[in-house]
Amino acid sequence: MMNRYHLLLGLLLATCLFPSAARSEEVPRKLKHWLGPQLWQRDTEGPIISLGDRGQFDDTHIFAPAVVHENKRYMLWYCGSRGAVSQRVFQMGLATSSDGRRFTRHDSNPVFQVPGGTHSVLTPALLRSSDGQVLREGGKLRMWYSSTWFEGGGGLHTLHEATSADGIHWDKPSGILLKNVYAPTVIKNGDRYLAWYVDVGVPQWLVRQAESTDGRKWMVNKDPVLQVDQEWERDRLFYPHVLKVDGVYLMWYGSYWKERPGTTAIGMAVSEDGLTWHKHPDNPVLRPDPNRPWESHYVTSHSVIRMADGSFRIWYASRTKPPFVNKYFAINTATWKPR
């Protein structure tokens, strides 16, 4: 009886003192495969896209790559801006590639901007199938993005949608679909549209989930699905990117990294239903590299695709060392192939 008592007491203490360990015991078996070693390999010698030349729309800030692979071509939309941080107005550019590593800017850049010239287009997200491949409807791409007025808008971020047949010419954007939304990711699962996004209406940013039957009218789950609770995370979470692979939801997300002040890194979490998530025990899985000056401090604001061979490729934005004149400085890529 005493041994049993001590065993139960020990388990209780372990749960209280080491909550992450307790959570790992609760991970369903089908998810554990995704929580093994995740070694991302950078396979370029430098950034795949750098700041634009002086005078171009993206000569000071560049981030938020949204990448699709269609007809043997990669299309990468990104947000770029000029000016001081407090005055920046982001517009959307496009770059294309045959291999996902060497990109060429489109001659018509910027290809999309918010009418009026004051509000930014931020964190574009294309409609995707569950494994991250682009999904057209009625022959058109569907893109959701966040928008705000940095210089005088009070900080409100709103969700909008726009469509395009070619990714270059975009139809008039929608009105406000949701408020306090940043960095959406949207997949279609059967006849349902599923979205995850950052709620920036709370002091400690967190991730929420929403569902829709048409991609316009969204029903938001009342409970957040991801919050700051791992040791490496500080202050807030951002940039969730979700795929559904072999019946499992995979999310890569960003946070400030406690271990290295002034930096961000990317963590990963898995879920059976897209609502209850289990974070990777080795987070962060993609970290800044001090030996690569163009990505020595920030690696977040990312897009992930599962490739035909089962590997994954990520595109992400980065920042150099202080002073942080450039909100983000370059766009980079890496690959990972699960065992």
C-alpha positions as CSV (number, residue, x, y, z in Angstrom):
1,M,0.0,0.0,0.0
2,M,2.8,2.4,0.9
3,N,4.6,1.8,-2.4
4,R,1.4,2.5,-4.3
5,Y,0.9,5.7,-2.3
6,H,4.5,6.9,-3.0
7,L,4.0,6.1,-6.7
8,L,0.8,8.2,-6.9
9,L,2.4,11.0,-5.0
10,G,5.4,10.9,-7.3
11,L,3.2,11.1,-10.4
12,L,1.3,14.0,-8.9
13,L,4.5,15.9,-8.1
14,A,5.8,15.3,-11.6
15,T,2.6,16.7,-13.1
16,C,2.9,19.8,-10.9
17,L,6.7,20.4,-11.3
18,F,7.0,19.3,-14.9
19,P,3.8,20.1,-16.7
20,S,5.3,19.7,-20.2
21,A,6.3,16.2,-19.3
22,A,2.8,15.5,-18.2
23,R,1.4,16.8,-21.4
24,S,3.8,14.6,-23.4
25,E,2.3,11.5,-21.7
26,E,-1.2,12.6,-23.0
27,V,-0.2,12.8,-26.6
28,P,-2.2,10.4,-28.7
29,R,-0.2,7.7,-30.4
30,K,-0.9,8.9,-34.0
31,L,0.6,12.3,-33.2
32,K,3.9,11.0,-31.6
33,H,5.4,10.3,-35.0
34,W,5.4,14.0,-35.7
35,L,7.1,14.9,-32.4
36,G,10.5,13.3,-33.2
37,P,13.6,15.1,-34.4
38,Q,12.9,17.9,-36.8
39,L,16.1,19.1,-38.4
40,W,15.5,21.9,-41.0
41,Q,18.3,22.2,-43.5
42,R,19.0,25.5,-45.1
43,D,20.0,24.9,-48.7
44,T,20.9,28.3,-50.1
45,E,24.1,30.4,-49.6
46,G,22.2,33.6,-49.0
47,P,18.7,35.1,-48.9
48,I,16.3,34.1,-51.7
49,I,14.8,37.6,-51.7
50,S,16.5,40.7,-50.2
51,L,15.3,44.2,-49.8
52,G,14.5,46.0,-53.1
53,D,16.7,48.7,-54.6
54,R,16.4,52.2,-53.2
55,G,13.2,53.8,-54.3
56,Q,11.3,50.5,-54.8
57,F,8.2,49.7,-52.7
58,D,10.2,47.1,-50.6
59,D,13.5,48.9,-50.0
60,T,13.2,49.0,-46.2
61,H,11.0,46.2,-44.9
62,I,10.1,42.8,-46.4
63,F,8.3,39.8,-44.8
64,A,5.4,37.4,-44.8
65,P,6.1,35.0,-47.8
66,A,3.0,33.1,-49.0
67,V,4.1,30.4,-51.4
68,V,2.2,28.1,-53.7
69,H,3.4,25.5,-56.2
70,E,1.3,25.2,-59.3
71,N,2.1,24.1,-62.9
72,K,5.8,23.5,-62.1
73,R,6.2,27.1,-60.9
74,Y,6.5,28.5,-57.4
75,M,4.7,31.8,-56.8
76,L,5.8,33.7,-53.7
77,W,3.8,36.7,-52.6
78,Y,5.3,38.9,-49.9
79,C,4.8,42.2,-48.1
80,G,7.2,45.1,-48.6
81,S,7.4,48.7,-47.5
82,R,9.5,51.8,-47.4
83,G,9.9,54.4,-44.6
84,A,10.2,54.5,-40.9
85,V,8.7,51.7,-38.8
86,S,5.9,53.9,-37.5
87,Q,5.0,55.2,-41.0
88,R,5.3,52.0,-43.0
89,V,2.6,51.0,-45.5
90,F,3.0,47.5,-46.8
91,Q,2.1,46.6,-50.4
92,M,2.3,43.1,-51.8
93,G,4.9,41.9,-54.3
94,L,5.3,38.7,-56.3
95,A,8.3,36.6,-57.1
96,T,8.5,33.4,-59.1
97,S,10.8,30.4,-59.3
98,S,11.2,27.0,-60.9
99,D,12.9,25.3,-57.9
100,G,11.6,27.2,-54.8
101,R,15.1,28.5,-54.1
102,R,16.0,31.0,-56.9
103,F,13.3,33.7,-57.3
104,T,12.8,36.6,-59.7
105,R,10.7,39.6,-58.8
106,H,7.7,40.3,-61.1
107,D,8.1,43.3,-63.3
108,S,4.6,44.6,-62.2
109,N,5.5,44.8,-58.5
110,P,3.7,45.7,-56.3
111,V,0.9,43.6,-57.6
112,F,-1.6,44.4,-54.8
113,Q,-2.3,47.2,-52.4
114,V,-5.1,48.4,-50.2
115,P,-7.1,51.2,-51.8
116,G,-6.6,54.6,-50.2
117,G,-2.8,54.4,-49.6
118,T,-2.9,54.4,-45.8
119,H,-3.7,50.8,-44.8
120,S,-1.2,48.0,-45.2
121,V,-1.7,44.6,-46.7
122,L,-0.2,42.1,-44.2
123,T,0.4,38.4,-44.0
124,P,-1.4,37.1,-47.1
125,A,-2.7,33.5,-47.0
126,L,-3.8,31.6,-50.1
127,L,-6.6,29.0,-49.8
128,R,-5.0,25.6,-49.7
129,S,-5.9,22.0,-49.6
130,S,-5.2,20.1,-46.4
131,D,-1.6,19.3,-47.4
132,G,-0.7,22.8,-48.3
133,Q,-1.2,22.8,-52.0
134,V,-2.9,25.7,-53.6
135,L,-6.7,25.3,-54.1
136,R,-8.5,27.3,-56.7
137,E,-12.3,27.9,-56.7
138,G,-14.0,29.0,-59.9
139,G,-10.6,29.1,-61.5
140,K,-9.4,31.8,-59.1
141,L,-7.0,32.1,-56.2
142,R,-8.5,33.1,-52.9
143,M,-6.4,35.2,-50.6
144,W,-7.1,36.4,-47.0
145,Y,-5.0,39.1,-45.5
146,S,-4.8,41.3,-42.4
147,S,-4.8,45.1,-42.7
148,T,-4.0,48.0,-40.4
149,W,-3.1,51.7,-40.5
150,F,0.2,51.8,-38.6
151,E,0.6,55.6,-38.5
152,G,-2.9,56.5,-37.3
153,G,-5.3,53.6,-37.1
154,G,-5.2,52.8,-33.4
155,G,-3.8,49.3,-33.9
156,L,-6.9,47.6,-35.2
157,H,-6.1,44.7,-37.5
158,T,-8.9,43.5,-39.7
159,L,-9.4,40.4,-42.0
160,H,-10.2,40.8,-45.7
161,E,-10.3,38.7,-48.8
162,A,-9.4,39.2,-52.5
163,T,-9.4,36.9,-55.5
164,S,-7.3,36.7,-58.7
165,A,-7.1,34.5,-61.8
166,D,-3.3,35.0,-62.3
167,G,-1.9,36.1,-58.9
168,I,-1.0,39.5,-60.5
169,H,-4.3,41.2,-61.1
170,W,-6.5,41.2,-58.0
171,D,-10.2,41.9,-57.7
172,K,-11.5,44.6,-55.3
173,P,-11.0,43.4,-51.8
174,S,-13.8,42.6,-49.4
175,G,-14.9,44.6,-46.5
176,I,-14.1,43.6,-42.9
177,L,-14.7,39.9,-42.3
178,L,-13.3,39.8,-38.7
179,K,-11.5,42.2,-36.3
180,N,-8.3,41.8,-34.3
181,V,-7.0,39.3,-36.8
182,Y,-3.3,38.9,-37.9
183,A,-1.5,36.2,-39.8
184,P,-4.4,34.0,-41.0
185,T,-3.9,30.5,-42.4
186,V,-6.8,28.9,-44.3
187,I,-7.4,25.3,-45.5
188,K,-10.4,23.7,-47.0
189,N,-11.3,20.4,-45.4
190,G,-14.3,18.8,-47.2
191,D,-16.9,21.5,-47.5
192,R,-15.6,23.5,-44.5
193,Y,-13.1,26.3,-44.5
194,L,-10.9,26.2,-41.4
195,A,-8.8,29.2,-40.3
196,W,-6.3,29.8,-37.6
197,Y,-5.0,33.3,-36.8
198,V,-3.4,35.5,-34.2
199,D,-5.8,37.4,-31.9
200,V,-4.0,40.8,-31.5
201,G,-6.9,42.2,-29.5
202,V,-5.5,40.8,-26.2
203,P,-2.2,41.9,-24.5
204,Q,-0.6,38.4,-24.9
205,W,-1.2,37.5,-28.5
206,L,-2.6,34.0,-28.9
207,V,-3.9,31.7,-31.7
208,R,-7.6,31.2,-32.3
209,Q,-9.5,29.0,-34.7
210,A,-12.5,29.8,-36.9
211,E,-14.8,27.9,-39.3
212,S,-16.9,28.9,-42.3
213,T,-19.0,27.4,-45.0
214,D,-18.1,30.0,-47.6
215,G,-14.8,31.7,-46.4
216,R,-16.7,35.0,-45.7
217,K,-18.8,34.5,-42.7
218,W,-16.6,33.1,-39.9
219,M,-17.7,31.5,-36.6
220,V,-14.8,31.9,-34.1
221,N,-14.2,29.2,-31.5
222,K,-14.7,30.8,-28.1
223,D,-11.6,29.2,-26.6
224,P,-8.0,30.0,-27.8
225,V,-6.3,26.9,-29.3
226,L,-2.6,28.0,-28.6
227,Q,-1.1,30.2,-25.9
228,V,2.3,31.0,-24.4
229,D,3.1,28.0,-22.1
230,Q,6.4,26.5,-23.1
231,E,9.6,27.6,-21.4
232,W,11.2,29.1,-24.6
233,E,8.2,31.3,-25.5
234,R,8.0,34.9,-24.3
235,D,5.1,37.4,-24.4
236,R,3.1,36.3,-27.4
237,L,2.6,33.8,-30.2
238,F,2.3,34.7,-33.9
239,Y,2.3,33.4,-37.5
240,P,0.5,30.1,-37.3
241,H,0.7,28.1,-40.5
242,V,-1.4,24.9,-40.6
243,L,-1.4,21.8,-42.8
244,K,-3.3,18.6,-42.5
245,V,-1.2,15.6,-43.4
246,D,-2.2,11.9,-43.0
247,G,-5.2,12.9,-40.8
248,V,-3.0,15.0,-38.5
249,Y,-3.0,18.8,-38.2
250,L,0.5,20.3,-38.2
251,M,1.2,23.9,-37.1
252,W,4.4,25.9,-37.2
253,Y,4.2,29.1,-35.2
254,G,6.5,31.9,-34.0
255,S,7.3,33.4,-30.6
256,Y,10.0,35.6,-29.1
257,W,12.8,33.3,-27.8
258,K,13.5,33.8,-24.1
259,E,17.0,32.3,-24.4
260,R,18.1,34.9,-26.9
261,P,16.5,38.3,-26.2
262,G,15.7,40.3,-29.3
263,T,15.1,37.2,-31.4
264,T,12.3,35.1,-32.6
265,A,12.1,31.4,-33.5
266,I,9.6,28.9,-34.9
267,G,7.9,26.2,-32.9
268,M,5.7,23.3,-34.0
269,A,2.6,21.7,-32.6
270,V,0.3,18.8,-33.7
271,S,-3.4,18.1,-33.3
272,E,-6.0,15.5,-34.1
273,D,-8.9,18.0,-34.5
274,G,-7.2,21.4,-35.0
275,L,-8.4,22.5,-31.6
276,T,-6.4,20.6,-29.0
277,W,-2.7,21.0,-29.8
278,H,0.5,19.3,-28.5
279,K,3.7,21.3,-28.8
280,H,6.9,19.7,-29.9
281,P,9.1,18.9,-26.9
282,D,12.2,20.2,-28.8
283,N,10.8,23.6,-29.6
284,P,11.9,25.9,-31.2
285,V,12.5,23.7,-34.2
286,L,13.8,26.4,-36.5
287,R,16.1,29.0,-34.9
288,P,18.1,32.1,-36.0
289,D,21.6,31.3,-37.2
290,P,24.2,33.8,-35.9
291,N,26.6,32.6,-38.7
292,R,24.2,33.9,-41.3
293,P,24.0,37.7,-40.7
294,W,20.8,38.2,-42.8
295,E,18.9,35.8,-40.5
296,S,20.8,36.1,-37.2
297,H,17.9,37.4,-35.1
298,Y,14.4,36.7,-36.6
299,V,13.1,33.6,-38.3
300,T,9.3,33.8,-38.4
301,S,6.5,35.0,-40.7
302,H,6.5,31.7,-42.7
303,S,4.8,29.5,-45.2
304,V,5.1,25.7,-45.5
305,I,4.4,23.2,-48.3
306,R,4.6,19.4,-48.2
307,M,6.5,18.3,-51.3
308,A,5.8,15.3,-53.6
309,D,8.5,13.3,-52.0
310,G,7.1,13.7,-48.5
311,S,9.5,16.4,-47.4
312,F,8.5,19.9,-46.3
313,R,9.8,23.2,-47.5
314,I,9.5,26.4,-45.4
315,W,9.9,30.0,-46.5
316,Y,10.4,32.5,-43.8
317,A,11.4,36.1,-43.1
318,S,14.4,37.2,-41.1
319,R,16.1,40.2,-39.4
320,T,19.7,41.2,-38.9
321,K,21.3,42.3,-35.7
322,P,20.3,45.6,-34.0
323,P,19.8,48.4,-34.6
324,F,16.5,47.1,-36.1
325,V,16.1,49.6,-38.9
326,N,14.4,47.0,-41.0
327,K,11.4,45.4,-39.4
328,Y,12.3,42.4,-41.5
329,F,15.3,42.2,-43.8
330,A,15.2,39.1,-46.1
331,I,13.3,36.0,-47.0
332,N,14.9,32.5,-46.8
333,T,14.1,28.8,-47.1
334,A,14.9,25.4,-45.6
335,T,13.8,21.8,-46.0
336,W,13.0,18.9,-43.6
337,K,12.2,15.3,-44.5
338,P,10.6,13.3,-41.7
339,R,12.0,9.8,-41.1
